[in-house]
Amino acid sequence: MKLGARIFKTGIAIMVALYVAILAGLEPPMFAALAAMFAIQPSIYRSVQTILEQFQANILGAVLAVIFVLTFGHAPFVVGVVVVIAIAIIMRLKLEPSTIPLAIVTIIVIMESPSENFIEFAALRFVLIIIGVLSAFLVNLFFLPPRYETKLYLKIVNKSEQINQWITLFMRKDANHSALKKEITKINESMVKLENLYLLYKEERNYFAKNRYSKARKVVLFRQMIATTKKALFLLKNLERREYELYQMPDKLPTLIRLQLELLTAYHDRILLRYSGKVTHQANDEMVTEMQQGKEELTEYFLELYENQAVDREQWLHILPILTHIIEYEEKLQHLDHLVDTFFTYHQKENKVTIKEPEE
């Protein structure tokens, strides 16, 4: 089992919160630990973004808890009502949903305080909650900062390789059909996670001006990498869905499609490797010319089949989406290649790619 940075940060935040509470002589320190656990965020930007909202939500929860305890007492029914009211107000104020669990913890911790010297106990427990929130914020800021660029790049490469391998196997008639369908479903699900990871990377801010332009270009690059990978996936889905119709066509057509896809998937791999520095140059003229000639031969032959009525019109229309996706896939690749080339051509000092290989 692999332990991520967030797990370690949660442990460190809890430890820091406990030490601070113990050194400050505040009891019981476990309330600070609970707050730290709920307050930890997946990124530095989200931690900065939500710290003020966490304070607002906790103050709201504390004020409601004190008012209702002084008015109606500590009954479980009252606690439940306060929680509902607090959630409704937080949603009305459009605060981050991640602040709700911590606000609920604050309410329960305060409303379960002893009746004697209630205000004093409530204030101390609120301070414990704030210690936990601040501990989580500081740990998130200074310990184990997330390397979303590395994670994102490696996941994009992994998904692209999987899709390209299945395309190659399919066109060579070596693919297991049930395994392919299951794999397409898995890749679909993983693409959603990949886009969520991209959002985390996109929202991370650079606080040094010299890195901002480089980060902005990388955001555009990664967006195009994902769009290109998704286009390859759409192409694979169409191939799998229209397999019967494809192999009812004259043998030359599947052969031309296979040859063109072999060129495009190799081109795709080359672009991704170039971004990480494993390939030093853009695709050579021979490779680009070969792809262009392959596209022309494929499209011309496909049109000839229709014009010469060599195949049924319905059959021809069933194959048309495959040709469309192949052409669009090539366009996506060319645009991605242009972006990578531009990235390494201009502002070279700022454009440092920080991809690190995963540890074994």
Helices and strands as residue ranges (DSSP letters): H 5-23, H 30-39, H 44-72, H 76-92, H 99-111, H 118-142, H 148-171, H 177-203, H 209-241, H 243-246, H 252-275, H 285-307, H 313-345
